[in-house]
Amino acid sequence: MESKVSNAGNMNYPRSDNSSITINNVDLKLLRVFKCVVEAGGLTSASHELNIGLAAISKQVSDLEIRLGMTLCSRGREGFELTEYGITVYQATLELFSSLNTFRDRLHNSRNELLGDLSITVVDNTISDPHSPVTKAVQRLHIAAPKVNIRLQTAHLDDIEKGLNEGRFNCAIAPVYDEKSDFDYYSAYSETSALYCSSEHALFSMADADITLELLKQQKIINHTYVTHRHGNKLFAFNESNIQAVQVEAVAMLILTGHFIGYLPTHYAARYVQENSIRAVGPDALQVHTPFCLIIKKGRKINQIIKLFMDSLGIA
């Protein structure tokens, strides 16, 4: 038999504005589940992450709604979406857990044991870059503080900036094309990109000396929308190209068609170069060097865990 809670769904719960809300251990558990649901983008994704059945997660969200007297989200055929109450509760939940972590950090630091959580996001398609310090930094962090809970994920640049602003990520490592006032930037390393064509392109079999700048300008070039308009490279009219891609992998796929040339990070292109599927074209002067930084939301407290991660990255 289903309970009132499991049937609650998207009901509007009666609220008593005069009643005080106390927080107990059960509430904290429900808030953690709700936080995971929001950050996963829905109940189904959260069920995989928490390894809990979908019905159980739905019931816990409903329990929290009844407990608070608020409808926190819609979760039907039209998809998952937070209500205004849900947005407020989520932000308050972040503040609550941040305060709890600070309290826990102080207690454990006083006895020389570092505990807490660190949520790191990294821009996608960078694992193959030998200059990236991320893997070694996480390794050093875990050795120095094995009880710290590390959450590492990859995301696109827009998602990274949004997650930092919302408090879902403590810090990020990503390319910086222009600095924004919302964030603090700490230099980590640099990524090199070069211009490539595929083995099916007419330029592939030509000698380097024969591939002039004028010849390159005549080719159909891929507009990697996040990157190329920030190159400062005036040789190519990227904005006039009708061939566009957002992700690095999409650029590679377009290059492999044999119809287009485009920029790829040299570390990402290396496997295709080794397979003789693509080659770099043009002089080294056309290469682009993009700074990668550790990014933290401005005003965010840099606690001992973040400091340790910065040390692990070699950032003063």
Phi and psi in degrees as a GROMACS rama.xvg file:
@    title "Ramachandran Plot"
@    xaxis  label "Phi"
@    yaxis  label "Psi"
@TYPE xy
-78.1253  143.242  GLU-2
-86.4523  168.681  SER-3
-56.5124  -37.7081  LYS-4
-66.2483  -46.6306  VAL-5
-68.5112  -21.9268  SER-6
-90.8263  -0.702359  ASN-7
-65.1377  -37.7708  ALA-8
52.1023  -122.381  GLY-9
-107.469  30.2325  ASN-10
-63.5401  155.028  MET-11
-88.895  117.831  ASN-12
-91.1581  140.418  TYR-13
-65.0674  136.863  PRO-14
-116.319  143.629  ARG-15
-115.406  104.518  SER-16
-68.1583  -17.123  ASP-17
-90.6605  -11.8029  ASN-18
-85.4733  142.554  SER-19
-87.1186  150.779  SER-20
-108.371  120.556  ILE-21
-103.421  150.418  THR-22
-112.55  124.477  ILE-23
-119.274  -176.477  ASN-24
-61.978  -36.5982  ASN-25
-64.3854  -42.2974  VAL-26
-60.9964  -41.6383  ASP-27
-61.6518  -40.7314  LEU-28
-62.178  -45.14  LYS-29
-64.736  -38.8208  LEU-30
-66.589  -36.7775  LEU-31
-64.0024  -40.9766  ARG-32
-63.9244  -45.8448  VAL-33
-60.2105  -43.4633  PHE-34
-58.8644  -43.7326  LYS-35
-64.3491  -40.9813  CYS-36
-60.8794  -45.1129  VAL-37
-62.9666  -46.5365  VAL-38
-72.8331  -24.2774  GLU-39
-85.1426  -14.4289  ALA-40
86.678  14.6811  GLY-41
154.762  171.029  GLY-42
-70.9502  -39.0355  LEU-43
-63.103  -49.0271  THR-44
-63.1889  -38.2972  SER-45
-66.2924  -33.7396  ALA-46
-63.6276  -36.0914  SER-47
-69.7998  -41.024  HIS-48
-68.7257  -38.9272  GLU-49
-90.0311  -8.96385  LEU-50
58.0162  43.224  ASN-51
-125.095  144.585  ILE-52
-61.0283  150.342  GLY-53
-59.5061  -41.959  LEU-54
-63.432  -37.9775  ALA-55
-67.1287  -40.6057  ALA-56
-66.5285  -43.117  ILE-57
-59.0048  -41.5064  SER-58
-65.1847  -39.4941  LYS-59
-68.5172  -37.0351  GLN-60
-64.7353  -42.3743  VAL-61
-63.721  -40.466  SER-62
-57.0378  -43.0267  ASP-63
-65.8165  -40.2316  LEU-64
-61.9498  -42.7645  GLU-65
-65.8932  -41.3959  ILE-66
-61.0733  -40.988  ARG-67
-90.4705  -15.573  LEU-68
70.841  34.7366  GLY-69
-139.916  144.689  MET-70
-87.3629  115.537  THR-71
-90.9557  -29.0024  LEU-72
-159.513  157.876  CYS-73
-100.273  141.95  SER-74
-149.741  63.2333  ARG-75
-121.708  -150.06  GLY-76
-63.781  -27.9165  ARG-77
-80.7453  -0.771538  GLU-78
101.855  -179.254  GLY-79
-91.6375  132.601  PHE-80
-153.823  135.165  GLU-81
-75.9598  143.138  LEU-82
-82.4961  175.352  THR-83
-60.8418  -39.2031  GLU-84
-61.8492  -41.6128  TYR-85
-61.7302  -41.0477  GLY-86
-62.5755  -43.4423  ILE-87
-63.9217  -44.6937  THR-88
-65.8658  -38.438  VAL-89
-63.0696  -46.9436  TYR-90
-62.6864  -40.8183  GLN-91
-65.3865  -35.6526  ALA-92
-63.6893  -42.1758  THR-93
-60.3753  -43.0322  LEU-94
-65.8313  -40.0178  GLU-95
-62.0791  -50.0296  LEU-96
-69.3764  -31.0929  PHE-97
-63.6272  -41.8997  SER-98
-65.7398  -40.9678  SER-99
-63.4132  -40.4013  LEU-100
-65.0305  -40.147  ASN-101
-62.6675  -42.6388  THR-102
-61.2054  -46.4236  PHE-103
-64.5928  -40.8676  ARG-104
-60.0631  -42.9028  ASP-105
-64.3199  -40.7689  ARG-106
-64.4851  -47.103  LEU-107
-76.1089  -31.3114  HIS-108
-64.8782  -30.4173  ASN-109
-67.2594  -20.1769  SER-110
-115.978  27.0653  ARG-111
60.0373  34.7067  ASN-112
-128.422  121.302  GLU-113
-94.7543  117.747  LEU-114
-128.206  158.161  LEU-115
145.591  -165.407  GLY-116
-123.838  145.522  ASP-117
-137.716  115.951  LEU-118
-104.523  113.938  SER-119
-115.702  135.546  ILE-120
-121.604  142.398  THR-121
-126.487  140.068  VAL-122
-62.7868  144.72  VAL-123
-70.5893  163.568  ASP-124
61.6655  41.7202  ASN-125
-122.188  -1.18439  THR-126
-63.0206  -27.6691  ILE-127
-84.2201  -1.44563  SER-128
-81.8467  114.682  ASP-129
-66.0391  -16.7974  PRO-130
-85.4187  -12.8219  HIS-131
-71.3284  127.187  SER-132
-91.6307  5.42112  PRO-133
-61.9763  -52.1391  VAL-134
-59.5294  -47.0914  THR-135
-64.8376  -35.9291  LYS-136
-66.1457  -43.4289  ALA-137
-64.7789  -37.1606  VAL-138
-60.7135  -47.4526  GLN-139
-64.6067  -40.0707  ARG-140
-61.0222  -44.2306  LEU-141
-67.0864  -36.0841  HIS-142
-66.2091  -41.4663  ILE-143
-75.3099  -32.59  ALA-144
-140.594  74.4256  ALA-145
-64.9855  -15.3868  PRO-146
-95.388  -0.464976  LYS-147
-72.4083  132.917  VAL-148
-83.0918  114.116  ASN-149
-104.396  127.602  ILE-150
-118.601  114.386  ARG-151
-117.826  128.867  LEU-152
-145.75  161.207  GLN-153
-106.209  153.524  THR-154
-160.342  166.137  ALA-155
-77.6012  162.013  HIS-156
-59.5451  -43.0412  LEU-157
-61.6116  -41.3298  ASP-158
-65.953  -36.2191  ASP-159
-63.5156  -49.1747  ILE-160
-63.5226  -39.6859  GLU-161
-64.605  -43.9684  LYS-162
-64.9138  -36.1014  GLY-163
-65.9381  -42.6679  LEU-164
-65.898  -35.2275  ASN-165
-81.8146  -10.8607  GLU-166
86.7265  8.01869  GLY-167
-73.6259  -27.3947  ARG-168
-116.483  137.099  PHE-169
-74.1773  -38.2993  ASN-170
-158.812  167.563  CYS-171
-144.011  155.813  ALA-172
-123.36  115.438  ILE-173
-155.283  162.78  ALA-174
-69.413  147.552  PRO-175
-119.561  110.025  VAL-176
-94.8329  -32.353  TYR-177
-155.277  133.903  ASP-178
-77.3795  139.265  GLU-179
-111.34  148.148  LYS-180
-67.5622  -14.2635  SER-181
-74.9112  -15.3143  ASP-182
-129.313  157.377  PHE-183
-103.613  140.928  ASP-184
-120.859  135.317  TYR-185
-128.137  116.786  TYR-186
-60.4313  132.65  SER-187
-117.15  -52.5571  ALA-188
-166.725  -177.872  TYR-189
-128.137  141.947  SER-190
-109.905  135.232  GLU-191
-103.402  133.346  THR-192
-121.301  149.105  SER-193
-134.602  168.701  ALA-194
-91.4089  133.092  LEU-195
-130.928  154.443  TYR-196
-132.473  163.328  CYS-197
-94.582  170.964  SER-198
-65.4377  -15.4117  SER-199
-94.6543  0.887644  GLU-200
-89.8051  150.979  HIS-201
-62.0812  -28.1773  ALA-202
-74.8808  -18.8972  LEU-203
-59.1228  -40.6904  PHE-204
-90.9473  1.36379  SER-205
-83.8146  150.592  MET-206
-70.9953  149.944  ALA-207
-55.1238  -40.2908  ASP-208
-64.9706  -23.5851  ALA-209
-87.8278  -12.52  ASP-210
-90.996  88.8847  ILE-211
-84.6631  166.483  THR-212
-63.0215  -37.7104  LEU-213
-62.9717  -39.505  GLU-214
-65.629  -41.0297  LEU-215
-63.3501  -38.5536  LEU-216
-63.2365  -22.9715  LYS-217
-82.3519  -11.0773  GLN-218
-82.7881  157.413  GLN-219
-78.5599  119.733  LYS-220
-111.302  145.876  ILE-221
-84.2796  130.574  ILE-222
-91.104  97.6452  ASN-223
-78.2021  98.0902  HIS-224
-59.023  -30.6446  THR-225
-74.4728  -24.5061  TYR-226
-116.786  -53.9198  VAL-227
-64.3023  -31.9014  THR-228
-72.8286  -8.44498  HIS-229
-102.47  1.48205  ARG-230
-61.4505  -32.6639  HIS-231
76.2601  8.91109  GLY-232
-89.8033  109.385  ASN-233
-88.3357  -0.734519  LYS-234
-66.9031  -38.4804  LEU-235
-109.483  140.507  PHE-236
-91.342  74.3654  ALA-237
-58.4078  -42.2683  PHE-238
-66.8718  -17.8394  ASN-239
-90.2782  -7.67692  GLU-240
-74.8898  137.564  SER-241
-94.6761  9.82917  ASN-242
-108.451  109.193  ILE-243
-124.323  151.698  GLN-244
-147.937  152.547  ALA-245
-104.216  -47.0746  VAL-246
-94.6635  156.75  GLN-247
-58.8202  -42.9034  VAL-248
-61.7629  -36.6345  GLU-249
-66.5335  -38.2042  ALA-250
-60.3863  -44.9875  VAL-251
-61.1359  -41.8132  ALA-252
-62.0533  -41.1577  MET-253
-67.051  -39.6794  LEU-254
-61.1067  -41.7147  ILE-255
-67.9992  -13.3371  LEU-256
-67.5256  -22.2638  THR-257
89.605  -2.19272  GLY-258
-96.392  -20.9529  HIS-259
-132.27  158.123  PHE-260
-110.609  157.45  ILE-261
-169.572  165.317  GLY-262
-87.1179  136.034  TYR-263
-135.761  148.061  LEU-264
-59.1486  136.663  PRO-265
-62.5411  -33.4457  THR-266
-68.3779  -36.2575  HIS-267
-70.8293  -37.8289  TYR-268
-75.3277  -17.1377  ALA-269
-55.8544  -41.578  ALA-270
-65.3681  -36.2908  ARG-271
-75.3434  -33.5557  TYR-272
-63.9226  -43.0669  VAL-273
-63.3907  -34.67  GLN-274
-78.7511  -3.65516  GLU-275
65.2143  27.6749  ASN-276
-87.2417  -29.8131  SER-277
-139.626  166.443  ILE-278
-145.5  154.769  ARG-279
-76.5191  144.288  ALA-280
-129.982  150.058  VAL-281
90.7506  164.72  GLY-282
-72.4815  163.569  PRO-283
-61.0225  -23.6146  ASP-284
-63.3391  -18.4316  ALA-285
-84.4821  -7.6263  LEU-286
-64.8081  152.314  GLN-287
-120.062  133.43  VAL-288
-114.35  114.869  HIS-289
-107.171  124.217  THR-290
-71.6984  136.718  PRO-291
-109.73  135.59  PHE-292
-129.35  155.618  CYS-293
-78.9198  126.206  LEU-294
-116.769  130.972  ILE-295
-132.656  139.33  ILE-296
-60.5292  131.701  LYS-297
-59.7138  133.527  LYS-298
92.8194  -12.0125  GLY-299
-71.6283  135.819  ARG-300
-68.0446  129.109  LYS-301
-89.0436  97.8866  ILE-302
-80.4623  -176.581  ASN-303
-64.114  -32.8844  GLN-304
-69.5772  -45.3766  ILE-305
-64.2958  -39.1553  ILE-306
-60.1327  -42.175  LYS-307
-64.6859  -39.347  LEU-308
-65.725  -39.1633  PHE-309
-62.9255  -41.9061  MET-310
-61.0454  -41.1074  ASP-311
-64.6496  -30.0139  SER-312
-81.1352  -9.77425  LEU-313
82.4596  21.1435  GLY-314
-97.0888  126.677  ILE-315
